[in-house]
């Protein structure tokens, strides 16, 4: 199934029968944040919050990518992952 909107893609990820890898989840997170909010302008999480730091980095590496490009990349990734996890 090929999602055509960000909302359809998000809904499709919620139907996955198994959980994607952490790397895949971070790619999804970064692309979603870039598509919905644009460049990451937040401060880097401090301390030992490794999960928050990983999410921050996943979003930060997409800096400069337009919301439209990030949306298309998210749709493509969800389509790819749906073949594996549905």
Secondary structure, 3 states (H helix, E strand, C coil): CCCCCHHHHHHHHCCCCCCCCHHHHHHHHHHHHHHHHCCCCCCCCCCCCHHHHHHHHHHHCCCCCCHHHHHHHHHHHHHHHHHHHC
